[in-house]
Each structure stands twice: as C-alpha cells, then as structure tokens.
C-alpha cells in the first residue's frame, strides 16, 4: 500500500471537515445540548446555522463545545478568507435587542481632547463635560447599538472592530465653539470625519441640557436621528466603494427606524419610512418635496450616477435639492432591501459586495460605475420599468412616489 505524505493527508482531512460543516450534522454547545444543523456562514466569531426545519440561528463560537470550536478553527485554516459574493438565505430580523445599560469604563480626563474618556464595547467615547452615569449610559447605548444592529443585518457589513478595523472614536461637545473648532458646520447637527475615525455630535442635537450642575436629557426634545445617521456612516467607513445614494440612503433608513433604549424595532419598516416622509412637510424644504402626500423623488438613474462631490456641492448650494437627495436615496435603499424581487434584499446585497470587491481589486475605479447596477439592480429592466415597479409596490406600503 502506498501511503500519502503526511502534509497531503492533513490537507485532505481538513477538506473533509470543511465539507462536513456545510452539511447537516450534530452541533454541541458548551452545556452539552445538541442541534442538527448545517453551517451557512462563519464570520466575526459567530456561526450562522440552518436547522432542519429551515430556521436560521446565529451562535457565538465561544458558546460551542471545545470539539466544535476546534473543528471551526480547522475549517478556517482550510478555507482562508477570500473576497466573495454572499449567498442566501438573507433573513431580516424584526428587532435588534441591544443593551439599554451597556458596560462603561471611565478612563480619565484626556488633556489632548480636553474631554472625559470612557471605554465602551466598540468606542473610545469622549465627553467635554462630566455627565451623570445615567446620561452617559443612554448615549453609549445608542453608539454601541448602531454598530451591533448593522452587523446583525444580512448586508454582511462586518462592522465590529477587529480584523484590521480599529475601535471607533466619538466626542460629544457642549458648546457651538467646541463643535466648530473640531470641524462642524453652522446649523449642522453633527458630522463624521473619516480621516480621523471620529464622530462629533453637539449636546443640543441629542436633547442634552444643563440642569443645575449636571447635564441630562431634557425628556422633551431628545432626538437621536442625527446621531444614528452619522454613526451609520462611521460604522461602515471601512467600506470604500459605497456610492453616495446607497451610503446616505442607508444612514437615513436607520435614522427612520424605531429606536428605544438600546434596541431597534423594524416591525413596520414601510410605516417608519412613510412617517419620516410625512414629517418633512413641517420644514420649508420638505414642503416643496412632499406635496399632497406624494414624494417628488429624484429618478433612480440620476441617483446611480450621482458622485460624492456633486452630492456635497448640491447640499451647499440648494437646500431643497439637497434634502431631495437624502429622502430619494432612503426610499431607493428601502425598496432594494425589502421590496424588489423576493423582498429579501438578495440582489442589493450581491450588488454591494460585487462592487466592493471590484473596487478593491482595481477593476472599477469609479464608485458610480454602473456595471453592477445593470447586473444586480436593473437585471434587464429599463429605468422606466424600475420606476413603475417602485411606484406600484411602494404605494402598498403607504409611500406615494412621483419621479421628477
């Protein structure tokens, strides 16, 4: 009998293990409980499995038995991480349960930032004024929840720090002068600076006021929408290829969802989007965009071709046009994630990853290249076909749209 070389035998053994994990098998947790399932994904120290009944569950690796943890390590060694296009099933949970009272560690007063430094699960968190523990906890709950919620979505955005991604940094500032010194623009409610890995938010944008000697939430004007928008940008900043419409659409989509005490409720996504659009009528710019309950949206073709430089220039030159960009992109993002085709976002998710892979490899140099738009989003449809489908299906969700 001819024996295989040891290194070749080991390689074959690893391949067998790798194949076994993608087939139905018995998994055991660290308490001895078992479940028959097959592995769909192994990412960020979390295994996504599908049970025999079709239910998809996510299990942290450290909750598995040592034998299964070792098996996953071998599988990872035999399957080095390579860029690829995600495959389904794509499941959107109706709720993300974060931590309403997250763990926070006070570090010190940072002289360079001139602010108090706290450590949270995902952030180095600076505040220019000392706050009550309760107020700090409410702030941090939002910050950490955004990162966790985005990571939990089937978009596979991989937002958790690690794998080369640094911890996030954020600073809350008490005065307009502090905000402007850090780069804030007049009348803005906050910003994210990619080059500094930093989100900057003024107290007043979050409804934080001074009462006596303490800074607390006033309870009446608390609004996390600006913060959620900017933190969404921050959380996905390691993605270099996201077109302006998808980036801003995602950020406004998250800000429109129902957030409370460290958790997101997505049970009525269409209703939340419709409510967000109705609220625009309260403002001068919004009243020119939403007329008679109908959103006068920019055409998808225009948004697909809109680059970041033009987007930013429009914001500074025309408030109505700038606002129209945001709301139009939010609706387009919602449509592709929850309405288009089977309503599970498969085509959009594959579009995002195919585009990112080709930008990283140098095949595409323009974030607004339409190669993957045509392949995954249009799929043989004309722009007129796309608009007609959007008008018809969005109306069923209470969102009336007219393209102009």
Secondary structure as GFF3:
##gff-version 3
##sequence-region A 1 404
A	DSSP	alpha_helix	6	21	.	.	.	ID=ss1
A	DSSP	beta_strand	25	28	.	.	.	ID=ss2
A	DSSP	beta_strand	34	43	.	.	.	ID=ss3
A	DSSP	beta_strand	46	51	.	.	.	ID=ss4
A	DSSP	beta_strand	56	60	.	.	.	ID=ss5
A	DSSP	three_ten_helix	61	63	.	.	.	ID=ss6
A	DSSP	alpha_helix	66	78	.	.	.	ID=ss7
A	DSSP	beta_strand	95	97	.	.	.	ID=ss8
A	DSSP	beta_strand	105	110	.	.	.	ID=ss9
A	DSSP	beta_strand	115	119	.	.	.	ID=ss10
A	DSSP	beta_strand	123	127	.	.	.	ID=ss11
A	DSSP	alpha_helix	133	152	.	.	.	ID=ss12
A	DSSP	beta_strand	168	173	.	.	.	ID=ss13
A	DSSP	alpha_helix	176	181	.	.	.	ID=ss14
A	DSSP	beta_strand	191	193	.	.	.	ID=ss15
A	DSSP	three_ten_helix	194	196	.	.	.	ID=ss16
A	DSSP	beta_strand	198	202	.	.	.	ID=ss17
A	DSSP	three_ten_helix	203	206	.	.	.	ID=ss18
A	DSSP	beta_strand	208	211	.	.	.	ID=ss19
A	DSSP	beta_strand	214	217	.	.	.	ID=ss20
A	DSSP	alpha_helix	225	235	.	.	.	ID=ss21
A	DSSP	alpha_helix	244	256	.	.	.	ID=ss22
A	DSSP	beta_strand	258	260	.	.	.	ID=ss23
A	DSSP	beta_strand	263	265	.	.	.	ID=ss24
A	DSSP	alpha_helix	269	279	.	.	.	ID=ss25
A	DSSP	three_ten_helix	280	282	.	.	.	ID=ss26
A	DSSP	alpha_helix	284	289	.	.	.	ID=ss27
A	DSSP	beta_strand	290	291	.	.	.	ID=ss28
A	DSSP	beta_strand	294	297	.	.	.	ID=ss29
A	DSSP	alpha_helix	300	305	.	.	.	ID=ss30
A	DSSP	alpha_helix	308	317	.	.	.	ID=ss31
A	DSSP	alpha_helix	319	338	.	.	.	ID=ss32
A	DSSP	alpha_helix	346	361	.	.	.	ID=ss33
A	DSSP	alpha_helix	371	372	.	.	.	ID=ss34
A	DSSP	pi_helix	373	378	.	.	.	ID=ss35
A	DSSP	alpha_helix	383	395	.	.	.	ID=ss36
A	DSSP	beta_strand	400	403	.	.	.	ID=ss37
###
